[in-house]
Amino acid sequence: MKYLLEITDLLYQAISDYQEKRILSDIAQGGSSDVIRTIFSHCVPNLDKVGGNTPETRGTLAEGLTHYMLTVALISSQRKTTLGTTDIDIAIPDARTLSSSPEDAVIICFSKTDQIQTIMEQVDKLKKIQPKSANVWIVADKPIPLDAKVYSLDGDQFTFANIINDLISFLSNKKQSKLKIFRI
C-alpha cells in the first residue's frame, strides 16, 4: 500500500490537532466515542488525496486509529499476528490467550473490501480460532449482517466510534491472570 504513509500522516495530523492530553482526558471520562468520531471525520475528506475514499483507505484509517487508541489507553493487544494459518489484525489481549481461553479474547478484523462474500469468508476463518461469535469483531465499510459483531464506518451508522468503550467494557468483565494497567 503506497498510500499507507500518507494515511498515517493524515491520522497523526488529526491527532495532533485534537491534542493527546485532551484525548487521554476524554477517554478517561468515557468519551472515546467522541474522540474516534472527531478524528475519523477529520481525516475522511482528505482520503481522496491519498488513494481515494474507498473501503480499503477507510479500513486502513480505522486500523491506524484503533492501534493508536489501544496504545494511548494502554489496552493490551497483539497486532498483525498469525494463529495457525489465520492472519489476525488485532488480538485482545493476545494470541496466547485466544488459544488457551477464547472466551477471554477478542479478535478485531479490519475488512478493507465491500465484497460481502470476502468478508464472510474472513469471518469463517476467524471463527475457526475464535468460536465465540460475539468475540469476533469486524470493522466494515457499511453495516452488514454477519455472525460476528460489526462496527460500521458508514457516516450515517458510524458504530466504529464505540469500539474502545466496548473493549474497555469487555476487559473489565474478565478475570485475567495478567496485571491490568490501564492509563484510563
N, C-alpha and C positions, 0 to 999 in steps of 0.2 A: 504494500500500500504506500504509494509515493506521497500521498497527502496526509499520512499519519502525523508527521511533524507539524504540518500546518494546523491540523485539528487540535493537536496538543498546545500549540501556541495560542489558538483561539480560546481554548479552555482556560489556560493559565492567565490569559489577559482578563477574562471574565472573573476568575477567582481573585485576581489582584484588585480589580475594580470593586468587588464585593467586600474585600478585606478579610484576611484569615482570622483575625481576632473576632470579628463580627460573626464569621462562620462558626467558630467554636462556641461563642455565646449562644447563637441561635440553636445549634444542635443540643447544647446542654439544657436549653429551655424547651426541647421537644419540637423545635422549628426546622428540622432538617428538610421537611417537605418544601418549605418556602425557599430555603437555600437552593435546593435542587431545581425547583421550578424557575427561580430567577436566573441562575447561572445557565441552565439549559436554554431558556428562551432568549437569553442574551447572545448565545452562540449560534443558534439555528439560522438567523437571517444571513450570517456570514458563510454558511456552509457552501453556498453556490460558488463562492470564490475559490474553494479548495477541492472541488471534486463533485459538486452538485449536492443538492438537498435530497439524498437518496436514503433508502433503508440502511445501506451499508455505512454511509457517513454518519447518520443519526445514531446507529448502533455503536459505532466506534466512539462517538462523542459520549454516549451514555456509559460505555465501559470505562473510559478515561475518568469521567466524573465519579463513577462508583469507586474506582480504585482510590481516587483522591479522598473521597468521603470516608472510606474504610480506614485509611491511614490517619486522617485527622481525628476520627472518633476512636482510634486505637482498637478497632474490632479485628480480632484475629482472623486471618484469611490466608488461603494459599491460592496463588494466581497462576494461570496458564500451566496446568499440570495434566498428567495423564494417569488414569487408573485403568489397568488392563490395556485395552486398545481404545479407550474412550477419552477424548480430549475434554478437559473441563476448563471453562473460563475462570470461574472462581468457586472454591470450596470453602465453606464456613463451618467450623473453624479450620479444618484441613482435611487432606485426603485420608490420613490415617484414621481419623475419627469417622469419616464417611465409610471406610472399610469395616471398622470394628463396631460402630454404633450408628447406623444410618439415621435412626430416629433423632439423633443429636446433631445432625449435619444438614446443611442446605447447599445445593448446587445452584449457581446462577449462570445462565447461558444467555449470551447476547446474540440474538438472531439477527444477522445482517443481510437478510433477504426478506422479500414479501411473498415468497413462494410457500404457501401453506403446507404443501406436501413435504418440502425440505425441512420445514420447522417441525412437523410431526415426526419425521424420521429422526431428527435431533433428540426430541423428547423420548422417543422409544429407546434410543441408545442410552440416554441418561438414566432412564428408569431401570435399566439392567444393573446399574451400580447404585441407584438410589430408588429402592422400591416404593418409598412413601411419596406419592404424587404431590402432596402438599409441601414437600421439601425440595421439589424441583421448580425453580423459579426461572421463567423465561422473560427476557426483555425483548419485546417485539415492536415493530413499527406501528402496528394497529392492534386493537383488541381482537383476539381470536379465541374460539372455543377449543381448549386443549385439556387434557387430563394432567394439568400442572397449573401452578399459579402464574398468571400472565400479568406483566407490567407493560402498559402501553406507552409509546412515545408520541401518540397522536395528540395534537393540540387540544382537541375537544374532550378527550378522555385520557388525560395525562396522569395515569396511575403510577408511573415510574417515580414520581415525586415521593411516594410513600415507602420506597424500598429500604432506606436506612432505618426509619422508625419501625418498620416490620422486622428487620433484623435485630434491632435492639430488643424488641418485644420477644422474639423467638429465643434469643440467647438468655434473656433474663429468666426464662422458664426452664432452663436446662441446668442440671447439676453436673457440671463438667469437673473433671479432676484438675484441670489446669487452673491456675490462678487467673482470674479475670481482672484485667486492668483496663478500664475504660477511661478515656480522658473526660468523658461526659458524666 
